[in-house]
């Protein structure tokens, strides 16, 4: 039977893994929001928009979100 310390250690590792996952998810979400905002602002200025940048940010966020 696992000791209290072993159970506590597993719980702490699981919590840290969850924190890491959410940190990565927030990072990719932030990058996606920035790319989207920049694309909208460029379109408003009638400048060309690099759709690949927005698509890359969206795909990175979607990939990270699907791992959640």
Secondary structure as UniProt FT lines:
FT   HELIX           4..44
FT   TURN            45..46
FT   HELIX           51..66
//
